[in-house]
Amino acid sequence: MYLKKLDLLNFKNIEDKSFEFNSKINCFIGLNGVGKTNILDAIYYIAHGRSYFNPIAGQNVRHGADFFVVDGKFVKDNQSEHILCSLKKGQKKVLKRNNKNYERISDHFGFIPLVIISPSDSDLIIEGSETRRKFLDSVISQLNPNYLQLLIQHQKLIQQRNALLKNFALHNYFDKDTLSIYDEQICQVSTPIYTIRQNFLEEFIPVFNQYHQLITGNKDQVQLVYESQLASTSIEELLALNVNKDRALQYTSVGIHKDDLVFLLKDNPIKKFGSQGQQKSYLIALKLAQFEFLKKKHEIAPILLFDDIFDKLDENRVRQILELVNIDTFGQMFITDTHLDRTEALLNSIHQDFKIFKID
């Protein structure tokens, strides 16, 4: 599978631009701030139906315009696939496959398998548990469409339960029977979500460890640990034990929406004890493990987006990573960098077809 052609209109800082791509490696070269990352985000947009960098859809419209269009033509399983995403301010986003509208954008999720590696991935380390859960949920959702629907259902139920708790506090009363209705429904979706996460990570963690060893030459000892309140207590017990606390806080304080992934370097948080290079290597190993699972699920190589490839990595480490992915099992790759000579020399050294786009 590969992206053959991309047309952009009023997307972020891009007024009107078209690209025809190489089926292997494509490089966007230009100074910082010219819009290289925005092109990668456009590719991400038609694969996922949303931006990787800005979840507020209207803010992806170019300043001074009132709409954007991202139009991509793919080749998948030797067939042409036309994916178009458009948004007009004040209206609902439109996503089409082969000129047919999706009723739910979530139905498109996973159809174009794709992995992005970006400097902004550092948020996975420095931000709170919500960011890491979103990563975990995004990976699993591309593998299991039913899981995505469970997540959507769970989120709605938590929002409704929280609204009920606020209403209790506002009117100074409490209705145990009404709350129990929501608790029962939350329990019905929470346990399957926890089980799916647990089973997935049992398979994912060894693959992550393998890629990390390859990237670093087995120099660093790292761990990826799944933490969940459901590991020791059922969701039914958690909700019952914390009902008074939830009433006081006016929101649901326990459950699978509190799960976390813990990133460790020699039994210590990599956030505090890891260098920038060690953190970057950890994150790349995470993303390459994601790549491996998507490839196994879809039986095709996902598209790989590599933003600012030299960020916090020296040239030898970048070459090592590119050589790692420069095998037939990897498919199309998109790279951004600021230095033409450096990128050309690197790509010539791995003997792979590539195309360079100078962005100004």
N, C-alpha and C positions, 0 to 999 in steps of 0.2 A: 504494500500500500504506500502511496505517496501523493503529495499535493503537487498538482501539475501547474495550476494557475491561480493567482490571487488578485482580485480587484478590490481596491479600497476607495471609499468616497466619504469624506468628512469624518473619518475615524481618528479621534484624538487630534494630533497636530498634522495629520495627512489629509490634504484637500482632495487629491485625485491621483491615484498611483496604481499601476499594474505590474505584476511580476510573473515571469515564466521560469519555473524552477527545474534544477537538476534533480534527478530521482535519488541521488545520494546525499551530497553535502552542499549546503548553500550558506554563504557567509555575507553578513551585512557589516560593512566597514564604514566608520565615520566618527566624528568627534562626539563627545558626550552631549546629550541634549538634542540631537538632530532627529531622533525618532526611531532608532534601531529597535529598541525594546518594544515600541508600539506595534511594529510589524509582527514581532513574535506574539504579542498579545492578541493581535487580530487573528492569527492562526489558532491560538488557544480558544478564541471566542467562537469560531465556527465549529470547533471540536466539542466544546462544552456548553455553548449557549450563553456564556457569560465571560467577563474579564477575569484574568488572574490577579490583576493589580488593583482594580477599582470595582467593587461590587455594585456601586450606584450607576445603573445603566445610563442615565441621562448625562452623567459627567464624562462619558466616552464620546459624546458628540463634539466635533471640532468647534472651537470658540467662534461665534458669529453665525453658525449654521443651526438648523433646527432638526436635522436628521443625520444618521449615518447608515452606510451599507457596507457589509463585509461579504464578499462573494468568492467562494472557493470551488475549484474543480479538482476532484480527487480521482485517482485510479485505485480501486479496491477489488481484490479478487478478479482482476482483469476486466472489470466493468467500470464505467464512468459514473461518478457520484457528484451531484451538484448540490452544494450546501450554501444557503444564503441566509444571512441574519441582518435584520434592519430594525431601526428604531426611529420613530418620530417623536419629538418631545411632546409630552402630554398624552401619548398613546401607548398601547401595549406593544411590547417587543414581538417581532415576527420572526420565526425560524422555519425555514423550508428545506425539505429534501426533495430534489428532483421536481421542483415547482409545486410540491404538495405541503401545505402547512401542517406543522405538528400541533396537535391539540394541547399537549403538555410538553414543555421544553425538556422536562426530566426524561421523557421517552427517547430523546436523542442522546442522552448521556451514556457514553461508552461505545457509541457507534463508530466514532473516529478515535481509536486509542491513541493517547498522546501523553507525554511526560515532559514537564518543564523543569529546568534547573536554573535558578536565578539567585542573584545576591540577596533578594528579598526573602529567600528561604531561611535566612538567619532568624527570622521571626519565629520559626519553629523552636529555636533554642531559647531566645531571649523573652518571648512573650509567654502568656499564661496557657493553661491546659486547653482552652477552647481552640486555639490555633492548631495544636497537635491533634485534637479530636477531628477537626475539619480535614486535616491531611489523611488520617486513618479512614474516615468515612468516605472521603473522595476516592481513595484507592479501592475500597471494598465495593462501593457503589458502581464503579466501572466493571466490576467482576460479577456483581449480583444485583440485578435491577429490583428484585423484591426487597433487598436490604434498604435501598433508597426510599421505597414507599413506607417501610417501617419507620425510618428516621423522620420522614415528613409527618406521619401519623403521631409519633411520639412528641415531636415539637409542638404540634397543635394541642395535644392533651396537656402538656406542661404549661403552655400559655393559658389554656382555659382554667386549669387548676390554680395557677397564680392569680388570675383575675378573680376567681371565687374567693381565695384567701384575702385579697384586698377588699373585696365586697363585704366579707365578714367583719373585717376591722373597721370599715367605714360605717357600718350600721350597728356595730357592737353586738353581734350575735354569732352563733355558730350552729351549723346544721351538719351533723356527723353523717347522716344518711346520704346527703347530696355529695359530700366530699368522697364518700366511699365508692360512689359510682365512677368518679374519675380515677380513684386509686386502682380500682379493679381493671379498668381499661389500660392504665399505664403499666400495670403488672403484665398484662397480656402481650405488650409489645417490647417491654424492657428486657425480659429474660431471653427472647430470641436474639435481640440486638447484642446483648452481652455474649451469648454463646457463639454467634457468628464472629464477633471481634476476637474472642479468645481462640477459636479454631483457626482463624486466618493468621493471627500472629504466631501461633505455634509453627506454621509453615513459613511465614515471612521472615522471622528473626534469623533462622539459619542462613537464608539467602542473603540477607543484609550483612551478616557476619562474613560470609564468603566474599562479597564484593568489597567490603572494607579491608579485608586482608590483602586482596589483589591491588587495591588502590594504594595502600600504605606500605606494602611489603611486609605485612604482619608486624609492624613496629609498635602499634598501640593496642592496648587491651581495652575494648569497649563493650558496653552492654546496652541493650534496648529492653526495657521492662514495662509491662502492662500493669497499671494499677487501677483497680475498680473496687468500689464498696461492695459489689455483688460477689466478690471472690470469697468473702467470709460470711455474708448475711444476705438473705433473700430480699428482693425488692419489697415484698409484702411486709416483712419485719421492719425494714428501714423506714418505710412510710409510717407504719404504726408507732414506732419508737420516737419519731421526730415530729409528730403531728403538732405538739405544743410549740416546739421551736419554729415550725413552719408558720403557725398562726402568728407568732410574734414577729417573725421576719417578713411575713406576707408574701413569701415565695417558697417554692419547693427546693429544699436545701440538700436533698439526697437523691441518688439515682444514677443512671448511666450517663446523664449529661454532666456528670462530675468526673468521669473517667479521664485518665491521663496516660501519656507515654513518657517514661523517664529515660533521659539520655545520660549515660554514665561513661566516664573515662577512668579506668582503674578504680571502680567503686565510688567515684566522686562525680558530682554534677559537671558535665562538660561545659555548661554555661559559665561556671566559676573557675574551673581548672584547665580548660582546654584553650590552646592558642587559636588564633584565627584560622590557620592552616588546618589544624586538627578538627575544628568545628566544620570547616568547609568539606573536608574529606568525609566526615560523618554524614553530612547532608547529602553529598553526592552518592554515597553508598545507599542511603535510604531511597533516593530517586531511581538508581539503577536496579535496586531490588523491586521497586514498583514496576519498572519497565519489564523485568523478567516475568512478573506475574501477569501483566497485561498481555504479553506475547504468548504465554502459555494458554491463557483463557481464550484469546481471539484467534490463535494460531497464525497470527501475522505480526510483523515487527511494528510496534507503535512508532509514531513520529516523535523525534527527540528534539526539544528546543533547549539550547544551551546559551543563556544570556550572560554576556560579559565573561567569557570563558577564562580569562586570566585573573579574575578577581580573587585575590588572596591566595593564589597558587603560582608557583614558579613554572617556568617553561618546561622543565623536565617532568613535573607532575602532570601538567596539561597533556604533554605528549603521551605519557603513560596511560592516561584516561582515554585519549582518542584511539590509541592502539588497542585498548581494551574493547572499545565499541566498534573498531574497524574490522569487523568480521561479518560474514554473510548473514548471520542471524540478526544483525542490526540493520535497520532500514534507513529512512531518510532523516537527515539531521540538519538543523538550522543553528547557526552560530553568529554571535555578535562580538565585535572587537573594535578597538580604536586604532590599531596599527596594521596597515596593509602588509608591509614587509614581513612582520612577525607571523601573521596568519598564513601568508603564502608559503613561507619557509616551513612552517609546521605541517601544513597539509601536503606539501610536496614530499615531506619525509615519510608520510604514511602511505603514499602511493594509492590514492583513492580519487575518483572523479569528484570535481567540485566546481562551483560557480560562485563568483564574487560580485556583489552589488555594492557600489559606492553610494552611500547615503549622505546627502548634504542638505 
